[in-house]
């Protein structure tokens, strides 16, 4: 049984995410969560080719001169998962940032 507001990760990992204008952004490859109380809460999603390497723990390759790959960090509220088969950004692609970059 799935409660309202829940999406199974296996339904969204690897899905292509598009912007509101239909422009492809990248595939959803990584989900970041924080422990809150007795559960976990999603705080952001990572999209793009670098996020796949991150998910596979291959980011170590970059430390040894591998090419840098694009990763977008999407705050949880900025990703529309009302249709888990077709995730969409709520905002503009230009507003996205790499993981760890501050939001001003």
Secondary structure by P-SEA (a helix, b strand, c coil): ccccccccccccccbbbbcccccccccccbbbbbbcccccccccccccaaaaaaaaccccccccccbbbbbbbbcccccccccccbbbbccccccccccccccc
